[in-house]
Structures are given as structure tokens and as C-alpha cells.
Amino acid sequence: MKKKVALGGTFEPLHEGHKKLIDVAVKLGDVTIGVTSDELARKRLRSVLPYEIRAENLRQYILRKYGFEPEIVRIYDPYGETLEIDFDYIVVSPETYSVAEMINEKRKELGKKEIKIVKVDWVRAEDGEPISATRIKRGEIDRYGRLIK
């Protein structure tokens, strides 16, 4: 039986760091991707594309690269479906590792088994710093990690 894998984020812009997370998640099993609602996304990033566009961009990318349509769900809080569904793995970046720990803490309170956390290291830009949506939106780097002069 294939393992159930959770992955969550805003995914805008879709960059090399996201692609590495998706790659690891797809190799682990059946992936459910939680894409943040517009309200949740805008708490962190001032301007983001609407949920429908972010989810569709992600769907198209996975369809092109891996040949299947992923299960994408809208999430309204950091937990998404992780408190209801018994995922085997949750794939996170160093930045979101603490969220996965919080999810497991809450699952423990609910008497549920922990989800195995798979931490994927950052993809680094040309300057050695992590590629992030914040840096891309600030105009420091492009989605591939190249410095913008």
C-alpha cells in the first residue's frame, strides 16, 4: 500500500525550493498538497495570486513533470487536513519544520499517531542564501536562485 504524504504551502511563486519539496514528497508516496487560502497566505506575504491560480499552476507543474494530477486541497490554518487524516509523512523545509512539530503535538493531544517529518534542506541561490518567495518578491533573486542585478 502506498504511503500517504502531506505537503503544504503558498507555492507562489513556484520556485526551485518548492520543486525539491514536491520531488521528495512524490517519491515517498501519494501526495496531498495543501495550498494556503488567500486569507492565510496574505498573513505572511502581502500580495499573492488568488488560490485558484496558485493551485492550478501547481497542478500543471506536477502533471507536466510527473504525469499525474495531484490531490490539492485548500487550507485555512497551519494544520490543513493533518489532524483528520493519518498521513505517514509530512514533507517540510527548515523554515516550516516547527509547524510539523506543532502538528504532531496537536495529534498527540488528540490521541493520534505522529506523522514522520521529512525535512528537506533549502535550495540555495547563487549567493548561498536560501531561495524563498520573500526574496523573489523583493527582487533579489529569480525563481531559479539567480541574483537580479
C-alpha positions in Angstrom: 0.0 0.0 0.0 1.4 3.4 -0.9 2.2 5.8 1.9 0.2 9.0 2.4 2.3 12.1 2.2 1.3 15.7 3.2 2.9 18.8 1.8 1.7 22.4 2.3 2.5 25.9 1.3 1.6 29.0 -0.6 3.5 28.0 -3.7 3.8 31.5 -5.1 5.9 32.0 -7.0 6.6 28.3 -7.6 10.4 28.2 -7.2 13.3 25.6 -7.1 12.9 25.1 -3.4 9.2 24.1 -3.8 10.2 21.8 -6.7 12.6 20.0 -4.5 9.9 19.5 -1.8 7.5 18.2 -4.3 10.1 15.8 -5.7 10.8 14.3 -2.3 7.1 14.1 -1.5 6.2 12.4 -4.8 9.0 9.8 -4.3 7.6 8.9 -0.8 4.0 8.1 -1.9 0.6 9.5 -2.6 0.8 13.3 -2.0 -1.9 15.6 -0.8 -0.9 19.2 -1.2 -2.4 21.8 1.0 -2.4 25.2 -0.7 -3.0 28.1 1.6 -6.2 30.1 1.3 -5.8 33.7 0.2 -6.5 34.9 3.7 -3.9 32.6 5.3 -1.3 33.4 2.5 -1.7 37.1 2.9 -0.9 37.0 6.6 2.7 36.2 5.5 3.1 37.7 2.0 1.3 41.0 1.3 0.5 40.1 -2.3 -0.2 36.7 -3.7 -2.0 35.4 -6.7 -5.5 34.0 -5.9 -5.7 30.5 -4.6 -7.3 29.1 -7.8 -4.3 30.3 -9.9 -1.7 29.1 -7.4 -3.4 25.7 -7.2 -3.7 25.4 -11.0 0.0 26.4 -11.5 1.0 23.6 -9.1 -1.4 21.1 -10.8 0.0 21.9 -14.2 3.6 21.7 -13.0 3.1 18.2 -11.4 1.1 17.0 -14.4 3.9 18.0 -16.8 6.8 16.8 -14.6 5.3 13.6 -13.1 2.4 12.7 -15.4 -0.4 12.7 -12.8 -2.9 15.1 -11.3 -2.1 15.7 -7.6 -4.7 16.0 -4.9 -4.7 19.7 -3.9 -6.8 21.0 -1.0 -7.3 24.5 0.3 -6.0 25.0 3.8 -7.3 27.7 6.1 -4.8 27.1 9.0 -1.4 25.6 9.5 -2.9 22.1 10.2 -4.8 21.6 7.0 -6.0 18.0 6.9 -3.2 16.7 9.1 -5.4 16.4 12.2 -8.1 14.3 10.4 -6.0 12.1 8.0 -3.4 9.7 9.2 -0.5 10.7 6.9 2.6 8.6 7.0 4.9 11.5 6.1 4.9 15.3 6.1 7.5 17.0 3.9 8.8 20.3 5.2 11.6 22.9 4.7 13.8 24.0 7.5 11.5 27.1 7.7 8.3 25.0 8.2 9.8 22.3 10.4 8.4 23.9 13.6 4.9 23.8 12.0 5.2 20.0 11.5 6.3 19.7 15.2 3.2 21.7 16.2 1.0 19.4 14.1 2.5 16.3 15.8 2.0 17.9 19.2 -1.7 18.5 18.4 -2.1 15.0 17.0 -0.6 13.6 20.3 -3.2 15.6 22.3 -5.9 14.1 20.1 -4.6 10.6 20.7 -3.3 10.1 17.2 0.0 8.7 15.9 2.7 11.1 14.9 3.4 11.8 11.3 7.1 11.2 10.3 8.7 14.5 9.5 10.9 14.6 6.4 12.9 17.8 6.5 14.3 18.8 3.0 17.2 21.2 3.1 16.9 24.6 1.3 17.8 25.0 -2.3 20.4 27.8 -2.3 20.6 30.8 -4.6 23.8 31.9 -6.3 24.8 33.9 -3.2 24.5 30.8 -1.0 21.3 32.1 0.8 18.1 30.1 0.6 15.7 30.6 -2.3 12.5 32.0 -0.9 9.3 33.6 -2.1 10.1 36.6 0.0 13.5 37.1 -1.7 11.9 36.6 -5.1 9.2 39.2 -4.4 11.7 41.6 -3.1 13.5 41.4 -6.4 16.8 40.0 -5.0 16.7 36.7 -7.0 14.6 34.9 -9.6 12.7 31.7 -9.0 15.9 29.7 -10.0 18.1 31.4 -7.5 19.9 33.7 -9.9 20.8 37.1 -8.5 19.0 40.0 -10.0 21.5 42.8 -10.6 
